[in-house]
Amino acid sequence: MLVYNTVNAGVAKTYEIQSFKIGDSIKLDHAELKVIDFQYGEENNKNGDQSLPVKVAMEVMNTSNKDISVQRLIETKLAYGMDYYQTMEGEFEGEQLKKLSPNTSTQITLVYYVDPKYNDKSAKLYFDQSLYKKQVIDQYHHGKRYGIAVDL
């Protein structure tokens, strides 16, 4: 029993997802983020495969006094329960996401292609933890694994 306690000393024992809503301001390490829109499109049928486009629009602002990278935002996961979707499609300025200037904001629209059975269902948007690493580490020191999501 002593070995188990020693090996697991300092390991987070609970998991917390802090949930936000569309329009809420979310503090990241060096930026502030808002999801500003969420829309379902028309069902597609390509080569017998059906999919439903889902658009998620976000605005991110650099709140620091130096250039930052927020390109990990395009790796945001859209989830319906245990089904996760990722995309590289949408409208965003790749170079600006790599080097966002201080007090500058930019918009990102991601387009996910999901199973049509999720039409008009609620979803969650999960952000890469590297965008809010300080909060993750702080919560870890308090015995929690931490994540941020937006309820859509």
C-alpha positions as CSV (number, residue, x, y, z in Angstrom):
1,M,0.0,0.0,0.0
2,L,2.9,2.4,0.7
3,V,4.1,2.0,-2.9
4,Y,0.7,3.0,-4.3
5,N,0.5,6.1,-2.2
6,T,4.1,7.2,-3.1
7,V,3.5,6.6,-6.9
8,N,0.2,8.5,-6.9
9,A,1.3,11.4,-4.6
10,G,0.4,14.7,-6.2
11,V,-1.7,13.2,-8.9
12,A,-5.0,15.0,-9.6
13,K,-7.9,13.1,-8.1
14,T,-10.9,14.9,-9.7
15,Y,-11.7,16.3,-13.1
16,E,-13.4,19.6,-13.7
17,I,-14.7,21.1,-17.0
18,Q,-15.5,24.8,-16.7
19,S,-18.4,25.4,-19.0
20,F,-19.2,28.7,-20.7
21,K,-22.0,29.8,-23.0
22,I,-22.0,31.5,-26.4
23,G,-21.0,35.2,-25.9
24,D,-19.2,34.6,-22.6
25,S,-15.7,35.9,-22.3
26,I,-13.2,33.2,-21.6
27,K,-9.7,34.0,-20.3
28,L,-6.8,32.1,-21.8
29,D,-3.2,32.6,-20.8
30,H,-2.5,35.6,-22.9
31,A,-5.8,36.2,-24.7
32,E,-9.6,36.5,-24.3
33,L,-11.9,34.3,-26.4
34,K,-15.6,34.4,-27.2
35,V,-17.7,32.0,-29.2
36,I,-20.0,34.3,-31.1
37,D,-22.1,32.0,-33.3
38,F,-23.0,28.4,-33.8
39,Q,-25.1,27.3,-36.8
40,Y,-26.2,24.1,-38.6
41,G,-26.1,24.1,-42.4
42,E,-27.8,22.0,-45.0
43,E,-27.2,18.3,-45.1
44,N,-24.6,17.1,-47.7
45,N,-24.6,13.9,-49.6
46,K,-21.3,13.3,-51.4
47,N,-20.6,9.9,-52.9
48,G,-23.2,8.3,-50.6
49,D,-21.7,9.8,-47.5
50,Q,-24.0,12.1,-45.6
51,S,-22.8,14.9,-43.4
52,L,-24.1,18.0,-41.8
53,P,-21.9,21.2,-41.8
54,V,-21.7,23.0,-38.5
55,K,-20.2,26.5,-38.3
56,V,-18.6,27.8,-35.1
57,A,-17.5,31.4,-35.1
58,M,-15.1,32.8,-32.4
59,E,-13.3,36.0,-31.7
60,V,-10.0,36.0,-29.9
61,M,-8.1,39.1,-28.6
62,N,-4.5,39.2,-27.5
63,T,-4.5,40.7,-24.0
64,S,-0.8,40.6,-23.5
65,N,1.9,43.2,-24.4
66,K,3.7,40.8,-26.8
67,D,2.9,38.8,-30.0
68,I,1.3,35.4,-29.2
69,S,0.3,32.3,-31.1
70,V,-3.3,31.2,-30.9
71,Q,-3.2,28.8,-33.8
72,R,-4.2,25.9,-31.5
73,L,-7.7,27.3,-31.7
74,I,-8.1,25.6,-35.0
75,E,-7.7,22.3,-33.2
76,T,-10.8,22.9,-31.1
77,K,-12.9,19.7,-30.7
78,L,-16.7,19.7,-31.3
79,A,-18.3,17.0,-29.2
80,Y,-21.7,15.3,-29.1
81,G,-21.4,13.1,-26.0
82,M,-18.5,10.8,-26.7
83,D,-18.4,11.6,-30.5
84,Y,-15.7,14.2,-31.2
85,Y,-15.1,16.1,-34.5
86,Q,-12.1,18.2,-35.5
87,T,-11.5,20.2,-38.7
88,M,-9.0,22.3,-40.5
89,E,-11.7,23.9,-42.6
90,G,-13.1,27.4,-42.2
91,E,-12.2,31.0,-42.4
92,F,-9.2,32.3,-40.5
93,E,-5.9,34.1,-41.2
94,G,-3.3,31.4,-40.5
95,E,-0.4,33.8,-40.2
96,Q,-2.3,36.1,-37.9
97,L,-3.1,33.2,-35.6
98,K,0.6,32.3,-35.5
99,K,1.5,35.9,-34.5
100,L,-1.4,37.9,-33.1
101,S,-0.2,41.4,-32.1
102,P,-0.9,42.9,-28.7
103,N,-4.4,44.4,-28.2
104,T,-5.4,42.9,-31.6
105,S,-8.4,40.6,-32.2
106,T,-9.3,38.3,-35.0
107,Q,-12.2,36.1,-36.0
108,I,-12.1,32.4,-36.6
109,T,-14.9,30.4,-38.2
110,L,-14.5,26.6,-38.2
111,V,-16.7,24.3,-40.2
112,Y,-17.2,20.8,-38.9
113,Y,-18.9,18.0,-40.8
114,V,-20.9,15.9,-38.4
115,D,-23.3,13.0,-38.6
116,P,-26.8,14.3,-39.6
117,K,-28.3,12.6,-36.6
118,Y,-26.9,15.5,-34.5
119,N,-28.9,18.2,-36.4
120,D,-30.2,20.7,-33.9
121,K,-28.7,18.8,-30.9
122,S,-26.7,20.5,-28.2
123,A,-22.9,20.1,-28.4
124,K,-19.8,21.1,-26.5
125,L,-16.7,22.8,-27.8
126,Y,-13.4,21.8,-26.1
127,F,-10.2,24.0,-26.4
128,D,-6.6,22.7,-26.4
129,Q,-5.2,23.0,-22.9
130,S,-2.0,24.6,-24.1
131,L,-4.1,27.8,-24.6
132,Y,-4.7,28.0,-20.8
133,K,-1.7,26.1,-19.4
134,K,-1.4,28.4,-16.3
135,Q,-5.0,27.5,-15.3
136,V,-4.4,23.8,-15.9
137,I,-1.2,23.8,-13.8
138,D,-2.9,25.8,-11.0
139,Q,-5.8,23.5,-10.8
140,Y,-3.5,20.5,-10.9
141,H,-1.7,21.8,-7.8
142,H,-5.2,21.8,-6.1
143,G,-5.8,18.1,-7.0
144,K,-7.9,18.7,-10.2
145,R,-7.5,18.0,-13.8
146,Y,-9.0,21.0,-15.6
147,G,-10.6,21.8,-19.0
148,I,-12.6,24.6,-20.6
149,A,-15.7,24.0,-22.8
150,V,-18.5,26.0,-24.4
151,D,-22.0,24.7,-24.3
152,L,-23.6,25.1,-27.8
